[in-house]
Amino acid sequence: MITFALVLLFAMAGPTQAGPAPSPAASTGAILPIGASTQTVSSLYTGDRVRDPFLPSAMGVTGPRRVEDAKTAGSMVLDIHSMLLRGIMKDPKIDYALFTSEDGGTYLLRGGKLYNERNKPVTGITGVIKLKQKTVELITSDKDVQVFRLGEDEKEKEKP
């Protein structure tokens, strides 16, 4: 009983000598590493520096990226005849078609609307995906229709 009273007395009195304050990790019981890590998120994740797999290898990442101005983004005219169909994907709810353009842009057709790489709808262009026929139709606001067939080679396009 006397030892309990002494411990209580010392606990109420506080520390007798001024020393360094305990670290927050010591008070929470966390174990501190011996050496602090010098890794950062940008050094661990390098996915932003990888080449776009849908661009030709000669186009790589060395070239400057296109910068869209907010004023001209909606008025940019896209030529549907110069686009290439890269793939069709099926989801239980909706189908997707992936396109690339001559200028290196990537576009996604979903739900009848064409979206650019910033997930903004491209005004004036709609589309239809016919999965069983492996075809995709892009339609402009002028009712100009371009039909794309998956697996069609460029050499076959050029033949009359």
Salt bridges, closest charged atoms under 4 A:
ASP95 OD1 - LYS90 NZ 3.73
ASP103 OD2 - ARG66 NH1 3.95
GLU117 OE2 - ARG66 NH2 2.83
GLU137 OE2 - LYS130 NZ 3.10
ASP144 OD2 - HIS81 NE2 2.64
